[in-house]
Amino acid sequence: MVEWNKLIPRPETKFLSVKCPKCENEQIIFSSSATLVYCNKCGELLVEPSGGKSIIKGEIVGEFE
Ligand SMILES: [Zn+2]
């Protein structure tokens, strides 16, 4: 278990817990990620940046302010 709680979120960003549609691995990502994010486990594309927003490919299973 990665200790993400030790990271301090910036006010303008959120952490999202996203479930990979392919292997169901849950992964914590930034809501305003400016880069492509791939699943740590199977390499499936999970987040695609688009004009300041992020297109989340997987199912969002949690949100952290
Ligand atoms: Zn995966």
N, CA, C, O and the ligand as a Tripos MOL2 file, in Angstrom:
@<TRIPOS>MOLECULE
protein
  261   259    66     0     0
PROTEIN
NO_CHARGES

@<TRIPOS>ATOM
      1 N           0.8510   -1.2080    0.0000 N.3       1 MET1
      2 CA          0.0000    0.0000    0.0000 C.3       1 MET1
      3 C           0.8780    1.2460    0.0000 C.2       1 MET1
      4 O           1.7000    1.4500    0.8940 O.2       1 MET1
      5 N           0.6890    2.0510   -0.9970 N.am      2 VAL2
      6 CA          1.4360    3.2990   -1.0830 C.3       2 VAL2
      7 C           0.8040    4.3250   -0.1390 C.2       2 VAL2
      8 O          -0.4190    4.4520   -0.0740 O.2       2 VAL2
      9 N           1.6320    5.0350    0.5730 N.am      3 GLU3
     10 CA          1.1010    5.9730    1.5700 C.3       3 GLU3
     11 C           0.8540    7.3470    0.9530 C.2       3 GLU3
     12 O           1.6040    8.2990    1.1730 O.2       3 GLU3
     13 N          -0.2140    7.4120    0.1820 N.am      4 TRP4
     14 CA         -0.5640    8.6620   -0.4970 C.3       4 TRP4
     15 C          -1.0110    9.7230    0.4870 C.2       4 TRP4
     16 O          -0.9440   10.9160    0.1890 O.2       4 TRP4
     17 N          -1.4640    9.3060    1.6480 N.am      5 ASN5
     18 CA         -1.9640   10.2690    2.6260 C.3       5 ASN5
     19 C          -0.8790   11.2410    3.0820 C.2       5 ASN5
     20 O          -1.1750   12.3090    3.6190 O.2       5 ASN5
     21 N           0.3590   10.8680    2.8660 N.am      6 LYS6
     22 CA          1.4400   11.7510    3.2790 C.3       6 LYS6
     23 C           1.6170   12.9210    2.3130 C.2       6 LYS6
     24 O           2.2440   13.9280    2.6440 O.2       6 LYS6
     25 N           1.0630   12.7720    1.1360 N.am      7 LEU7
     26 CA          1.1030   13.8830    0.1900 C.3       7 LEU7
     27 C           0.0710   14.9230    0.5910 C.2       7 LEU7
     28 O          -1.0400   14.5850    1.0010 O.2       7 LEU7
     29 N           0.4450   16.1930    0.4690 N.am      8 ILE8
     30 CA         -0.5010   17.2600    0.8060 C.3       8 ILE8
     31 C          -1.0990   17.8010   -0.4870 C.2       8 ILE8
     32 O          -0.3860   18.3950   -1.2960 O.2       8 ILE8
     33 N          -2.3990   17.6040   -0.6920 N.am      9 PRO9
     34 CA         -3.0220   18.0650   -1.9360 C.3       9 PRO9
     35 C          -3.0740   19.5980   -2.0170 C.2       9 PRO9
     36 O          -3.3210   20.2830   -1.0250 O.2       9 PRO9
     37 N          -2.8410   20.0930   -3.1890 N.am     10 ARG10
     38 CA         -3.0160   21.5340   -3.4240 C.3      10 ARG10
     39 C          -4.5150   21.8260   -3.5170 C.2      10 ARG10
     40 O          -5.2900   20.9520   -3.9050 O.2      10 ARG10
     41 N          -4.9320   23.0500   -3.1630 N.am     11 PRO11
     42 CA         -6.3660   23.3810   -3.1790 C.3      11 PRO11
     43 C          -7.0190   23.2170   -4.5460 C.2      11 PRO11
     44 O          -8.1980   22.8750   -4.6330 O.2      11 PRO11
     45 N          -6.2710   23.4570   -5.6000 N.am     12 GLU12
     46 CA         -6.8750   23.4410   -6.9330 C.3      12 GLU12
     47 C          -6.8970   22.0520   -7.5540 C.2      12 GLU12
     48 O          -7.4210   21.8580   -8.6500 O.2      12 GLU12
     49 N          -6.3330   21.1090   -6.8570 N.am     13 THR13
     50 CA         -6.3360   19.7660   -7.4200 C.3      13 THR13
     51 C          -7.0160   18.7850   -6.4730 C.2      13 THR13
     52 O          -7.0990   19.0050   -5.2640 O.2      13 THR13
     53 N          -7.4830   17.7340   -7.0420 N.am     14 LYS14
     54 CA         -8.0700   16.6600   -6.2590 C.3      14 LYS14
     55 C          -7.3610   15.3640   -6.6050 C.2      14 LYS14
     56 O          -6.8320   15.1960   -7.7030 O.2      14 LYS14
     57 N          -7.3630   14.4690   -5.6600 N.am     15 PHE15
     58 CA         -6.9280   13.1140   -5.9650 C.3      15 PHE15
     59 C          -8.1580   12.2870   -6.2800 C.2      15 PHE15
     60 O          -9.1740   12.3730   -5.5910 O.2      15 PHE15
     61 N          -8.0570   11.5050   -7.3010 N.am     16 LEU16
     62 CA         -9.1420   10.5980   -7.6290 C.3      16 LEU16
     63 C          -8.6370    9.1650   -7.5750 C.2      16 LEU16
     64 O          -7.5210    8.8630   -7.9980 O.2      16 LEU16
     65 N          -9.4620    8.3140   -7.0580 N.am     17 SER17
     66 CA         -9.1580    6.8910   -7.1120 C.3      17 SER17
     67 C          -9.8970    6.3060   -8.3090 C.2      17 SER17
     68 O         -11.1260    6.3210   -8.3570 O.2      17 SER17
     69 N          -9.1530    5.8000   -9.2580 N.am     18 VAL18
     70 CA         -9.7340    5.3180  -10.5110 C.3      18 VAL18
     71 C          -9.4820    3.8260  -10.6620 C.2      18 VAL18
     72 O          -8.3820    3.3270  -10.4250 O.2      18 VAL18
     73 N         -10.5230    3.1430  -11.0600 N.am     19 LYS19
     74 CA        -10.3880    1.7090  -11.2800 C.3      19 LYS19
     75 C         -10.1240    1.4410  -12.7530 C.2      19 LYS19
     76 O         -10.8660    1.8970  -13.6240 O.2      19 LYS19
     77 N          -9.0850    0.7130  -13.0140 N.am     20 CYS20
     78 CA         -8.7260    0.3690  -14.3850 C.3      20 CYS20
     79 C          -9.8240   -0.4970  -15.0070 C.2      20 CYS20
     80 O         -10.2300   -1.4940  -14.4110 O.2      20 CYS20
     81 N         -10.3150   -0.1280  -16.2080 N.am     21 PRO21
     82 CA        -11.3880   -0.8950  -16.8450 C.3      21 PRO21
     83 C         -10.9130   -2.2700  -17.3200 C.2      21 PRO21
     84 O         -11.7210   -3.1580  -17.5890 O.2      21 PRO21
     85 N          -9.6350   -2.4250  -17.4170 N.am     22 LYS22
     86 CA         -9.0960   -3.6620  -17.9810 C.3      22 LYS22
     87 C          -8.7710   -4.6960  -16.9000 C.2      22 LYS22
     88 O          -9.1630   -5.8580  -16.9990 O.2      22 LYS22
     89 N          -8.0400   -4.2450  -15.8550 N.am     23 CYS23
     90 CA         -7.5900   -5.2200  -14.8560 C.3      23 CYS23
     91 C          -8.1660   -4.9330  -13.4760 C.2      23 CYS23
     92 O          -7.9010   -5.6760  -12.5300 O.2      23 CYS23
     93 N          -8.9660   -3.8480  -13.3450 N.am     24 GLU24
     94 CA         -9.6320   -3.4860  -12.0970 C.3      24 GLU24
     95 C          -8.6670   -3.0780  -10.9860 C.2      24 GLU24
     96 O          -9.0400   -3.0380   -9.8140 O.2      24 GLU24
     97 N          -7.4480   -2.7820  -11.3560 N.am     25 ASN25
     98 CA         -6.5000   -2.2200  -10.4050 C.3      25 ASN25
     99 C          -6.9320   -0.8000  -10.0440 C.2      25 ASN25
    100 O          -7.2380   -0.0040  -10.9310 O.2      25 ASN25
    101 N          -6.9610   -0.4780   -8.7510 N.am     26 GLU26
    102 CA         -7.3150    0.8850   -8.3460 C.3      26 GLU26
    103 C          -6.0560    1.7030   -8.1630 C.2      26 GLU26
    104 O          -5.0720    1.2560   -7.5750 O.2      26 GLU26
    105 N          -6.1190    2.9130   -8.6830 N.am     27 GLN27
    106 CA         -4.9380    3.7580   -8.7140 C.3      27 GLN27
    107 C          -5.3210    5.1900   -8.3860 C.2      27 GLN27
    108 O          -6.3690    5.6710   -8.8170 O.2      27 GLN27
    109 N          -4.4700    5.8760   -7.6210 N.am     28 ILE28
    110 CA         -4.7230    7.2700   -7.2690 C.3      28 ILE28
    111 C          -4.0900    8.1710   -8.3170 C.2      28 ILE28
    112 O          -2.9110    8.0320   -8.6420 O.2      28 ILE28
    113 N          -4.8940    9.1060   -8.8490 N.am     29 ILE29
    114 CA         -4.3880   10.0140   -9.8720 C.3      29 ILE29
    115 C          -4.7690   11.4470   -9.5080 C.2      29 ILE29
    116 O          -5.6510   11.6610   -8.6770 O.2      29 ILE29
    117 N          -4.1170   12.4170  -10.1180 N.am     30 PHE30
    118 CA         -4.5000   13.8140   -9.9770 C.3      30 PHE30
    119 C          -5.6510   14.1130  -10.9190 C.2      30 PHE30
    120 O          -5.6670   13.6490  -12.0590 O.2      30 PHE30
    121 N          -6.6250   14.8970  -10.4380 N.am     31 SER31
    122 CA         -7.7600   15.2510  -11.2980 C.3      31 SER31
    123 C          -7.3270   16.1820  -12.4210 C.2      31 SER31
    124 O          -7.9420   16.2030  -13.4870 O.2      31 SER31
    125 N          -6.2650   16.9540  -12.1830 N.am     32 SER32
    126 CA         -5.8260   17.9160  -13.1970 C.3      32 SER32
    127 C          -4.4870   17.5040  -13.7830 C.2      32 SER32
    128 O          -3.6250   18.3400  -14.0540 O.2      32 SER32
    129 N          -4.3330   16.2370  -13.9660 N.am     33 SER33
    130 CA         -3.0930   15.7290  -14.5450 C.3      33 SER33
    131 C          -2.8870   16.2900  -15.9490 C.2      33 SER33
    132 O          -3.8100   16.3110  -16.7630 O.2      33 SER33
    133 N          -1.6770   16.7390  -16.2190 N.am     34 ALA34
    134 CA         -1.3690   17.2990  -17.5310 C.3      34 ALA34
    135 C          -0.6650   16.2900  -18.4250 C.2      34 ALA34
    136 O          -0.2720   16.5960  -19.5500 O.2      34 ALA34
    137 N          -0.5190   15.1060  -17.9100 N.am     35 THR35
    138 CA          0.1550   14.0780  -18.6830 C.3      35 THR35
    139 C          -0.7120   12.8210  -18.7650 C.2      35 THR35
    140 O          -1.6320   12.6260  -17.9700 O.2      35 THR35
    141 N          -0.4030   12.0040  -19.7130 N.am     36 LEU36
    142 CA         -1.0760   10.7160  -19.8190 C.3      36 LEU36
    143 C          -0.7290    9.8660  -18.5990 C.2      36 LEU36
    144 O           0.4190    9.8220  -18.1590 O.2      36 LEU36
    145 N          -1.7410    9.1970  -18.0680 N.am     37 VAL37
    146 CA         -1.5120    8.3170  -16.9210 C.3      37 VAL37
    147 C          -1.9160    6.9070  -17.3100 C.2      37 VAL37
    148 O          -3.0170    6.6640  -17.8030 O.2      37 VAL37
    149 N          -1.0110    6.0040  -17.0780 N.am     38 TYR38
    150 CA         -1.2710    4.6120  -17.4240 C.3      38 TYR38
    151 C          -1.4020    3.7620  -16.1640 C.2      38 TYR38
    152 O          -0.8390    4.0820  -15.1170 O.2      38 TYR38
    153 N          -2.1480    2.6860  -16.2870 N.am     39 CYS39
    154 CA         -2.3060    1.7480  -15.1950 C.3      39 CYS39
    155 C          -0.9440    1.1720  -14.8070 C.2      39 CYS39
    156 O          -0.1590    0.7570  -15.6610 O.2      39 CYS39
    157 N          -0.6820    1.1590  -13.4880 N.am     40 ASN40
    158 CA          0.5910    0.6270  -13.0010 C.3      40 ASN40
    159 C           0.7210   -0.8590  -13.2530 C.2      40 ASN40
    160 O           1.8230   -1.4010  -13.3350 O.2      40 ASN40
    161 N          -0.4110   -1.5020  -13.3750 N.am     41 LYS41
    162 CA         -0.4070   -2.9570  -13.4210 C.3      41 LYS41
    163 C          -0.3730   -3.4950  -14.8500 C.2      41 LYS41
    164 O           0.4340   -4.3670  -15.1720 O.2      41 LYS41
    165 N          -1.2580   -2.9700  -15.7080 N.am     42 CYS42
    166 CA         -1.3790   -3.5480  -17.0510 C.3      42 CYS42
    167 C          -1.0290   -2.5640  -18.1570 C.2      42 CYS42
    168 O          -0.9320   -2.9550  -19.3190 O.2      42 CYS42
    169 N          -0.8360   -1.2800  -17.8130 N.am     43 GLY43
    170 CA         -0.4130   -0.3130  -18.8160 C.3      43 GLY43
    171 C          -1.5440    0.3180  -19.6030 C.2      43 GLY43
    172 O          -1.2940    1.0700  -20.5450 O.2      43 GLY43
    173 N          -2.7950    0.0250  -19.2320 N.am     44 GLU44
    174 CA         -3.9480    0.6330  -19.8900 C.3      44 GLU44
    175 C          -3.9630    2.1440  -19.6420 C.2      44 GLU44
    176 O          -3.6280    2.6020  -18.5490 O.2      44 GLU44
    177 N          -4.3520    2.9150  -20.6620 N.am     45 LEU45
    178 CA         -4.4550    4.3600  -20.4980 C.3      45 LEU45
    179 C          -5.6260    4.7000  -19.5710 C.2      45 LEU45
    180 O          -6.7610    4.2950  -19.8260 O.2      45 LEU45
    181 N          -5.3500    5.4390  -18.5060 N.am     46 LEU46
    182 CA         -6.3920    5.7770  -17.5300 C.3      46 LEU46
    183 C          -6.8120    7.2340  -17.6060 C.2      46 LEU46
    184 O          -7.9860    7.5490  -17.4120 O.2      46 LEU46
    185 N          -5.8800    8.1180  -17.8810 N.am     47 VAL47
    186 CA         -6.1880    9.5480  -17.9030 C.3      47 VAL47
    187 C          -5.5470   10.1920  -19.1250 C.2      47 VAL47
    188 O          -4.3680    9.9900  -19.4170 O.2      47 VAL47
    189 N          -6.3550   10.9650  -19.8210 N.am     48 GLU48
    190 CA         -5.8700   11.6770  -20.9890 C.3      48 GLU48
    191 C          -6.1380   13.1600  -20.8010 C.2      48 GLU48
    192 O          -7.2970   13.5450  -20.6480 O.2      48 GLU48
    193 N          -5.1160   14.0110  -20.8070 N.am     49 PRO49
    194 CA         -5.3290   15.4460  -20.6350 C.3      49 PRO49
    195 C          -5.9780   16.0570  -21.8720 C.2      49 PRO49
    196 O          -5.6490   15.6970  -23.0020 O.2      49 PRO49
    197 N          -6.9140   16.9940  -21.6400 N.am     50 SER50
    198 CA         -7.6120   17.6080  -22.7660 C.3      50 SER50
    199 C          -7.9920   19.0340  -22.4030 C.2      50 SER50
    200 O          -8.9780   19.2590  -21.7010 O.2      50 SER50
    201 N          -7.2180   19.9890  -22.8760 N.am     51 GLY51
    202 CA         -7.5280   21.4000  -22.6840 C.3      51 GLY51
    203 C          -7.7420   21.8010  -21.2420 C.2      51 GLY51
    204 O          -8.7070   22.4990  -20.9290 O.2      51 GLY51
    205 N          -6.8520   21.3680  -20.3520 N.am     52 GLY52
    206 CA         -6.9510   21.7430  -18.9470 C.3      52 GLY52
    207 C          -7.7740   20.7830  -18.1150 C.2      52 GLY52
    208 O          -7.6680   20.7580  -16.8890 O.2      52 GLY52
    209 N          -8.5930   19.9970  -18.7860 N.am     53 LYS53
    210 CA         -9.3460   18.9710  -18.0720 C.3      53 LYS53
    211 C          -8.7240   17.6130  -18.3470 C.2      53 LYS53
    212 O          -7.9220   17.4440  -19.2650 O.2      53 LYS53
    213 N          -9.1090   16.6700  -17.5390 N.am     54 SER54
    214 CA         -8.6200   15.3190  -17.7580 C.3      54 SER54
    215 C          -9.7830   14.4100  -18.1200 C.2      54 SER54
    216 O         -10.8290   14.4260  -17.4720 O.2      54 SER54
    217 N          -9.5850   13.6330  -19.1440 N.am     55 ILE55
    218 CA        -10.5770   12.6210  -19.4900 C.3      55 ILE55
    219 C         -10.2140   11.3510  -18.7370 C.2      55 ILE55
    220 O          -9.1640   10.7510  -18.9680 O.2      55 ILE55
    221 N         -11.1000   10.9550  -17.8360 N.am     56 ILE56
    222 CA        -10.8570    9.7640  -17.0310 C.3      56 ILE56
    223 C         -11.4360    8.5600  -17.7770 C.2      56 ILE56
    224 O         -12.6320    8.5020  -18.0620 O.2      56 ILE56
    225 N         -10.5770    7.6210  -18.0770 N.am     57 LYS57
    226 CA        -11.0080    6.4560  -18.8580 C.3      57 LYS57
    227 C         -11.6250    5.3800  -17.9810 C.2      57 LYS57
    228 O         -12.4910    4.6230  -18.4190 O.2      57 LYS57
    229 N         -11.1710    5.3220  -16.7460 N.am     58 GLY58
    230 CA        -11.6580    4.2750  -15.8500 C.3      58 GLY58
    231 C         -12.8040    4.7580  -14.9980 C.2      58 GLY58
    232 O         -13.2560    5.8960  -15.1330 O.2      58 GLY58
    233 N         -13.2730    3.8930  -14.1200 N.am     59 GLU59
    234 CA        -14.3570    4.2380  -13.2160 C.3      59 GLU59
    235 C         -13.7790    4.9430  -11.9930 C.2      59 GLU59
    236 O         -12.8310    4.4570  -11.3760 O.2      59 GLU59
    237 N         -14.3660    6.1050  -11.6460 N.am     60 ILE60
    238 CA        -13.9190    6.8370  -10.4650 C.3      60 ILE60
    239 C         -14.5730    6.2240   -9.2360 C.2      60 ILE60
    240 O         -15.7960    6.2530   -9.1020 O.2      60 ILE60
    241 N         -13.7760    5.6780   -8.3500 N.am     61 VAL61
    242 CA        -14.3260    4.9970   -7.1860 C.3      61 VAL61
    243 C         -14.1200    5.7930   -5.8920 C.2      61 VAL61
    244 O         -14.6240    5.4090   -4.8360 O.2      61 VAL61
    245 N         -13.3820    6.8950   -5.9800 N.am     62 GLY62
    246 CA        -13.1850    7.6980   -4.7840 C.3      62 GLY62
    247 C         -12.6340    9.0690   -5.1180 C.2      62 GLY62
    248 O         -11.9980    9.2570   -6.1550 O.2      62 GLY62
    249 N         -12.8830   10.0410   -4.2220 N.am     63 GLU63
    250 CA        -12.3650   11.3950   -4.4060 C.3      63 GLU63
    251 C         -11.7690   11.8730   -3.0960 C.2      63 GLU63
    252 O         -12.3090   11.6010   -2.0240 O.2      63 GLU63
    253 N         -10.6700   12.5760   -3.1840 N.am     64 PHE64
    254 CA        -10.0260   13.1270   -1.9970 C.3      64 PHE64
    255 C          -9.7200   14.5920   -2.2560 C.2      64 PHE64
    256 O          -9.0790   14.9310   -3.2510 O.2      64 PHE64
    257 N         -10.1750   15.4560   -1.3680 N.am     65 GLU65
    258 CA         -9.8820   16.8890   -1.5320 C.3      65 GLU65
    259 C          -8.4430   17.1610   -1.1330 C.2      65 GLU65
    260 O          -7.9910   18.3050   -1.1960 O.2      65 GLU65
    261 ZN         -4.9330   -2.0910  -15.5060 Zn       66 ZN66
@<TRIPOS>BOND
     1     1     2 1
     2     2     3 1
     3     3     4 2
     4     3     5 am
     5     5     6 1
     6     6     7 1
     7     7     8 2
     8     7     9 am
     9     9    10 1
    10    10    11 1
    11    11    12 2
    12    11    13 am
    13    13    14 1
    14    14    15 1
    15    15    16 2
    16    15    17 am
    17    17    18 1
    18    18    19 1
    19    19    20 2
    20    19    21 am
    21    21    22 1
    22    22    23 1
    23    23    24 2
    24    23    25 am
    25    25    26 1
    26    26    27 1
    27    27    28 2
    28    27    29 am
    29    29    30 1
    30    30    31 1
    31    31    32 2
    32    31    33 am
    33    33    34 1
    34    34    35 1
    35    35    36 2
    36    35    37 am
    37    37    38 1
    38    38    39 1
    39    39    40 2
    40    39    41 am
    41    41    42 1
    42    42    43 1
    43    43    44 2
    44    43    45 am
    45    45    46 1
    46    46    47 1
    47    47    48 2
    48    47    49 am
    49    49    50 1
    50    50    51 1
    51    51    52 2
    52    51    53 am
    53    53    54 1
    54    54    55 1
    55    55    56 2
    56    55    57 am
    57    57    58 1
    58    58    59 1
    59    59    60 2
    60    59    61 am
    61    61    62 1
    62    62    63 1
    63    63    64 2
    64    63    65 am
    65    65    66 1
    66    66    67 1
    67    67    68 2
    68    67    69 am
    69    69    70 1
    70    70    71 1
    71    71    72 2
    72    71    73 am
    73    73    74 1
    74    74    75 1
    75    75    76 2
    76    75    77 am
    77    77    78 1
    78    78    79 1
    79    79    80 2
    80    79    81 am
    81    81    82 1
    82    82    83 1
    83    83    84 2
    84    83    85 am
    85    85    86 1
    86    86    87 1
    87    87    88 2
    88    87    89 am
    89    89    90 1
    90    90    91 1
    91    91    92 2
    92    91    93 am
    93    93    94 1
    94    94    95 1
    95    95    96 2
    96    95    97 am
    97    97    98 1
    98    98    99 1
    99    99   100 2
   100    99   101 am
   101   101   102 1
   102   102   103 1
   103   103   104 2
   104   103   105 am
   105   105   106 1
   106   106   107 1
   107   107   108 2
   108   107   109 am
   109   109   110 1
   110   110   111 1
   111   111   112 2
   112   111   113 am
   113   113   114 1
   114   114   115 1
   115   115   116 2
   116   115   117 am
   117   117   118 1
   118   118   119 1
   119   119   120 2
   120   119   121 am
   121   121   122 1
   122   122   123 1
   123   123   124 2
   124   123   125 am
   125   125   126 1
   126   126   127 1
   127   127   128 2
   128   127   129 am
   129   129   130 1
   130   130   131 1
   131   131   132 2
   132   131   133 am
   133   133   134 1
   134   134   135 1
   135   135   136 2
   136   135   137 am
   137   137   138 1
   138   138   139 1
   139   139   140 2
   140   139   141 am
   141   141   142 1
   142   142   143 1
   143   143   144 2
   144   143   145 am
   145   145   146 1
   146   146   147 1
   147   147   148 2
   148   147   149 am
   149   149   150 1
   150   150   151 1
   151   151   152 2
   152   151   153 am
   153   153   154 1
   154   154   155 1
   155   155   156 2
   156   155   157 am
   157   157   158 1
   158   158   159 1
   159   159   160 2
   160   159   161 am
   161   161   162 1
   162   162   163 1
   163   163   164 2
   164   163   165 am
   165   165   166 1
   166   166   167 1
   167   167   168 2
   168   167   169 am
   169   169   170 1
   170   170   171 1
   171   171   172 2
   172   171   173 am
   173   173   174 1
   174   174   175 1
   175   175   176 2
   176   175   177 am
   177   177   178 1
   178   178   179 1
   179   179   180 2
   180   179   181 am
   181   181   182 1
   182   182   183 1
   183   183   184 2
   184   183   185 am
   185   185   186 1
   186   186   187 1
   187   187   188 2
   188   187   189 am
   189   189   190 1
   190   190   191 1
   191   191   192 2
   192   191   193 am
   193   193   194 1
   194   194   195 1
   195   195   196 2
   196   195   197 am
   197   197   198 1
   198   198   199 1
   199   199   200 2
   200   199   201 am
   201   201   202 1
   202   202   203 1
   203   203   204 2
   204   203   205 am
   205   205   206 1
   206   206   207 1
   207   207   208 2
   208   207   209 am
   209   209   210 1
   210   210   211 1
   211   211   212 2
   212   211   213 am
   213   213   214 1
   214   214   215 1
   215   215   216 2
   216   215   217 am
   217   217   218 1
   218   218   219 1
   219   219   220 2
   220   219   221 am
   221   221   222 1
   222   222   223 1
   223   223   224 2
   224   223   225 am
   225   225   226 1
   226   226   227 1
   227   227   228 2
   228   227   229 am
   229   229   230 1
   230   230   231 1
   231   231   232 2
   232   231   233 am
   233   233   234 1
   234   234   235 1
   235   235   236 2
   236   235   237 am
   237   237   238 1
   238   238   239 1
   239   239   240 2
   240   239   241 am
   241   241   242 1
   242   242   243 1
   243   243   244 2
   244   243   245 am
   245   245   246 1
   246   246   247 1
   247   247   248 2
   248   247   249 am
   249   249   250 1
   250   250   251 1
   251   251   252 2
   252   251   253 am
   253   253   254 1
   254   254   255 1
   255   255   256 2
   256   255   257 am
   257   257   258 1
   258   258   259 1
   259   259   260 2
@<TRIPOS>SUBSTRUCTURE
     1 MET1         2 RESIDUE 1 A MET
     2 VAL2         6 RESIDUE 1 A VAL
     3 GLU3        10 RESIDUE 1 A GLU
     4 TRP4        14 RESIDUE 1 A TRP
     5 ASN5        18 RESIDUE 1 A ASN
     6 LYS6        22 RESIDUE 1 A LYS
     7 LEU7        26 RESIDUE 1 A LEU
     8 ILE8        30 RESIDUE 1 A ILE
     9 PRO9        34 RESIDUE 1 A PRO
    10 ARG10       38 RESIDUE 1 A ARG
    11 PRO11       42 RESIDUE 1 A PRO
    12 GLU12       46 RESIDUE 1 A GLU
    13 THR13       50 RESIDUE 1 A THR
    14 LYS14       54 RESIDUE 1 A LYS
    15 PHE15       58 RESIDUE 1 A PHE
    16 LEU16       62 RESIDUE 1 A LEU
    17 SER17       66 RESIDUE 1 A SER
    18 VAL18       70 RESIDUE 1 A VAL
    19 LYS19       74 RESIDUE 1 A LYS
    20 CYS20       78 RESIDUE 1 A CYS
    21 PRO21       82 RESIDUE 1 A PRO
    22 LYS22       86 RESIDUE 1 A LYS
    23 CYS23       90 RESIDUE 1 A CYS
    24 GLU24       94 RESIDUE 1 A GLU
    25 ASN25       98 RESIDUE 1 A ASN
    26 GLU26      102 RESIDUE 1 A GLU
    27 GLN27      106 RESIDUE 1 A GLN
    28 ILE28      110 RESIDUE 1 A ILE
    29 ILE29      114 RESIDUE 1 A ILE
    30 PHE30      118 RESIDUE 1 A PHE
    31 SER31      122 RESIDUE 1 A SER
    32 SER32      126 RESIDUE 1 A SER
    33 SER33      130 RESIDUE 1 A SER
    34 ALA34      134 RESIDUE 1 A ALA
    35 THR35      138 RESIDUE 1 A THR
    36 LEU36      142 RESIDUE 1 A LEU
    37 VAL37      146 RESIDUE 1 A VAL
    38 TYR38      150 RESIDUE 1 A TYR
    39 CYS39      154 RESIDUE 1 A CYS
    40 ASN40      158 RESIDUE 1 A ASN
    41 LYS41      162 RESIDUE 1 A LYS
    42 CYS42      166 RESIDUE 1 A CYS
    43 GLY43      170 RESIDUE 1 A GLY
    44 GLU44      174 RESIDUE 1 A GLU
    45 LEU45      178 RESIDUE 1 A LEU
    46 LEU46      182 RESIDUE 1 A LEU
    47 VAL47      186 RESIDUE 1 A VAL
    48 GLU48      190 RESIDUE 1 A GLU
    49 PRO49      194 RESIDUE 1 A PRO
    50 SER50      198 RESIDUE 1 A SER
    51 GLY51      202 RESIDUE 1 A GLY
    52 GLY52      206 RESIDUE 1 A GLY
    53 LYS53      210 RESIDUE 1 A LYS
    54 SER54      214 RESIDUE 1 A SER
    55 ILE55      218 RESIDUE 1 A ILE
    56 ILE56      222 RESIDUE 1 A ILE
    57 LYS57      226 RESIDUE 1 A LYS
    58 GLY58      230 RESIDUE 1 A GLY
    59 GLU59      234 RESIDUE 1 A GLU
    60 ILE60      238 RESIDUE 1 A ILE
    61 VAL61      242 RESIDUE 1 A VAL
    62 GLY62      246 RESIDUE 1 A GLY
    63 GLU63      250 RESIDUE 1 A GLU
    64 PHE64      254 RESIDUE 1 A PHE
    65 GLU65      258 RESIDUE 1 A GLU
    66 ZN66       261 GROUP 0 **** ****
